[in-house]
Amino acid sequence: MTLISDATETRTRPPSESTGSKIKKALGPFGVIGVVILKFIGKVKFILPILLKTGGSMVLMVGVYASIWGWKWAVGFVLLLLLHECGHLLVAKKFGLAVSAPMFIPFMGAFIALKEAPRDAWMEACVGIGGPILGSLAAAACHALGLALDYPLFIALAWTAYFLNLFNLTPVGMLDGGRIVTALSPWLWLPGFAALGWLAWTYPNFIVWILLFASLPRIFSLFRRRTAEEQRYYEVAWPQRWLMAAMYFGLIGALVLGMHISHLQLMERVGTARQKYQQTFPQAE
């Protein structure tokens, strides 16, 4: 049986849409986009804390450097930086200072943040020199491994680590050298500032300029009268002062020597490789 609807049958009209409903429909596509954006932000908020931790920042730095110089160089370089920062960390922990985990920033280096200030200049200098000492030992180990395996990449990494540790010993601002000479004489900040200024002017570099401006507060502090608390802070026993001086200047000499020797060894290997190439492909000349 077929049902045929009556043409004269009256049908109920659909309920009229409210203004709010019309707005929701009009903004529907934008609402979907908004949900997607919110989900993305949620994921970023989840990822950022991981990236900000030591492991995440290390992976980030390795990834950036690997895209430029290859993964072997990137991994070796970041590990050498990590050992440098661990030197600061170990000494700070030895003094009972609260510190953050090492953080890595591509093209800026790595750092640890002291959550409490050192109690005196001797403590500040010890924490400051801990990084270059362990970093230099790591560079020497990398150098020795490169010689033992006859692997030039390790020797090149060692040269880079020697140089970075040496640069960090510049007695200025927030660099390790600036903290170390606090136990010797804060007036050593002046030649360090002059050297850094010459470097910034001769070889313009954004990072060096940042370090130069960041060191200004300490330079200005040399020319104002110290409070009694500040005077006590800079009081260091002479045996400690001489010990720190011997470690500081001895480390500078060792790093300069390490750079010189590793450079000669790299040039020797480059020359040997060139000779082998000329013997293998004499027609290339």
C-alpha positions in Angstrom: 0.0 0.0 0.0 1.4 3.3 -1.1 1.0 6.3 1.1 0.4 9.5 -0.7 0.6 12.7 1.2 -2.2 15.2 0.8 -1.1 18.4 -0.9 -3.4 20.4 1.3 -1.7 19.0 4.4 -0.3 21.7 6.6 3.3 21.2 7.7 4.9 22.7 10.8 7.5 25.3 10.0 11.1 24.6 11.3 12.0 26.6 14.3 13.8 29.9 13.5 17.5 29.9 14.2 18.7 32.2 17.0 21.3 34.9 16.4 23.9 33.0 18.5 23.4 29.8 16.5 23.9 31.7 13.2 27.2 33.2 14.6 28.4 29.8 15.6 27.8 28.4 12.2 29.5 31.4 10.5 32.5 31.0 12.7 32.6 27.2 12.3 35.7 27.0 10.2 37.5 29.5 12.3 36.6 27.4 15.4 38.1 24.3 13.9 41.3 26.3 13.1 41.3 27.6 16.6 41.1 24.1 18.1 44.0 23.0 15.9 46.1 26.0 17.1 45.3 25.3 20.7 46.2 21.6 20.3 49.5 22.7 18.7 50.2 25.1 21.5 49.5 22.4 24.0 52.0 20.2 22.3 54.6 23.0 22.3 54.0 23.6 26.0 54.6 19.9 26.6 57.8 19.8 24.4 59.4 23.1 25.7 60.1 21.9 29.2 61.9 18.8 27.7 63.9 21.0 25.4 64.8 23.3 28.3 66.3 20.4 30.2 69.9 19.4 29.7 69.2 16.4 27.6 66.8 18.2 25.3 69.0 21.3 24.9 72.0 19.0 24.1 70.0 17.2 21.4 68.9 20.5 20.0 72.5 21.8 19.8 73.7 18.5 18.3 71.0 18.8 15.7 71.9 22.3 14.8 75.6 21.7 14.6 75.2 18.4 12.8 73.4 20.1 10.0 76.4 22.3 9.4 79.5 20.3 10.4 78.2 16.7 10.6 77.0 14.6 13.5 80.4 13.3 14.5 81.8 16.8 15.1 78.5 17.9 16.7 78.4 15.0 19.2 82.1 15.4 20.2 81.8 19.2 20.6 78.7 19.1 22.7 80.2 16.3 24.9 83.3 18.4 25.5 81.1 21.4 26.4 79.2 19.1 28.8 82.4 18.1 30.6 83.4 21.7 31.0 80.1 22.6 32.6 80.3 19.5 34.8 83.5 20.9 36.2 81.6 24.0 37.4 78.8 21.8 38.7 81.1 19.4 40.7 82.9 22.3 42.5 79.7 24.1 43.2 78.2 21.0 44.7 81.4 20.5 46.7 80.8 23.9 48.3 77.1 23.1 48.9 75.8 25.7 46.4 72.5 25.1 44.7 72.9 25.1 40.9 70.8 24.3 37.8 71.6 21.6 35.4 73.8 22.5 32.4 71.9 24.3 29.6 73.0 24.4 26.0 72.3 27.2 23.5 73.4 26.8 19.9 76.2 29.3 18.9 76.2 30.7 22.5 77.7 27.7 24.3 76.5 26.2 27.6 76.1 27.4 31.2 74.9 26.5 34.6 73.0 29.0 36.8 73.9 29.5 40.4 70.8 29.6 42.5 72.7 31.2 45.4 75.6 33.5 45.3 79.1 32.3 46.5 79.9 33.4 50.0 83.3 34.9 49.1 85.7 35.5 46.2 87.7 32.3 46.9 84.5 30.2 46.4 83.6 32.1 43.3 87.1 31.6 41.8 87.0 27.9 42.6 83.7 27.4 40.9 84.9 29.5 38.0 88.1 27.5 37.4 86.5 24.1 37.9 85.0 24.2 34.4 88.2 25.1 32.5 90.2 22.5 34.5 87.8 19.6 33.6 87.3 21.0 30.1 91.0 21.1 29.5 91.5 17.6 30.8 88.7 16.4 28.5 90.4 18.2 25.6 93.7 16.5 26.4 92.0 13.1 26.5 90.4 13.8 23.2 93.8 14.8 21.8 95.5 11.7 23.1 92.7 9.5 21.6 93.0 11.2 18.3 96.8 10.5 18.2 96.3 6.9 19.4 93.7 6.2 16.7 95.3 8.5 14.1 91.9 10.2 13.8 92.3 13.9 12.9 88.7 14.7 13.8 89.5 14.1 17.5 92.6 16.3 17.3 90.6 19.1 15.7 88.0 18.8 18.4 90.8 19.0 21.0 92.1 22.2 19.4 88.6 23.7 19.5 88.2 22.7 23.2 91.6 24.2 24.0 90.6 27.4 22.3 87.2 27.7 24.0 88.6 27.0 27.4 91.3 29.6 26.8 88.8 32.2 25.7 86.7 31.5 28.8 89.8 32.4 30.9 89.6 36.0 29.7 89.4 38.0 32.9 86.2 39.9 32.2 82.5 40.0 32.9 80.7 36.7 33.5 83.3 34.6 31.7 85.2 32.0 33.9 88.3 34.2 33.9 86.3 37.1 35.3 85.2 35.0 38.2 88.7 33.4 38.8 90.6 36.7 39.0 88.1 37.9 41.7 90.3 36.0 44.1 93.5 37.6 42.7 92.6 41.2 42.0 89.4 42.6 40.5 91.5 45.2 38.8 92.5 42.5 36.3 89.0 43.0 34.9 90.4 46.1 33.2 93.0 44.5 30.9 90.4 41.7 30.2 87.9 44.3 29.2 90.4 46.0 27.0 91.4 42.7 25.3 87.7 41.8 24.7 87.0 45.3 23.4 89.9 45.0 20.9 88.6 41.6 19.8 85.1 43.0 19.3 86.4 45.9 17.3 88.9 43.9 15.2 86.7 40.9 14.6 83.1 42.0 15.0 81.0 39.3 16.6 77.6 39.5 18.1 78.4 37.2 21.1 81.6 39.1 21.9 79.7 42.4 21.9 77.1 40.9 24.3 79.9 39.8 26.7 81.5 43.2 26.5 78.4 45.0 27.5 77.5 42.4 30.1 80.9 43.1 31.8 80.3 46.8 32.2 78.6 46.6 35.7 81.7 44.9 37.1 84.0 47.5 35.5 81.9 50.3 37.0 82.0 48.7 40.4 85.8 49.1 40.5 85.4 52.9 40.7 82.9 53.2 43.5 83.5 52.8 47.2 83.0 49.3 48.5 80.7 48.5 51.4 82.1 46.6 54.4 80.3 43.5 53.2 81.9 43.8 49.7 85.4 44.3 51.3 84.9 41.1 53.3 83.8 39.3 50.1 87.1 40.1 48.4 89.3 39.1 51.3 91.3 36.1 50.3 94.2 34.5 52.3 97.6 34.9 50.5 98.2 31.1 50.2 94.8 30.8 48.5 95.6 33.8 46.3 98.9 32.3 45.2 97.4 28.9 44.6 94.7 30.3 42.4 97.2 32.4 40.5 99.4 29.3 39.8 96.4 27.3 38.6 95.0 30.2 36.5 98.2 31.2 34.7 99.5 27.6 34.5 96.2 26.6 32.8 96.6 29.4 30.3 100.1 28.3 29.4 99.0 24.6 29.1 96.1 25.6 26.8 98.3 27.7 24.6 100.7 24.8 24.3 97.9 22.4 23.6 96.6 24.6 20.8 100.1 25.0 19.2 100.9 21.3 19.3 97.5 20.1 18.0 97.6 22.7 15.2 101.1 21.5 14.1 99.8 17.9 14.2 96.8 18.7 12.1 98.9 20.6 9.5 101.2 17.6 9.3 98.3 15.3 8.6 96.9 17.7 6.0 100.3 17.7 4.3 100.6 13.9 4.4 97.1 13.5 2.9 97.9 16.0 0.2 101.1 14.1 -0.8 99.1 10.8 -0.9 96.5 12.5 -3.1 99.2 13.8 -5.5 100.8 10.4 -5.7 97.5 8.7 -6.4 96.2 11.3 -8.9 99.3 13.0 -10.4 97.3 14.1 -13.5 95.2 16.4 -11.2 98.2 18.7 -10.8 
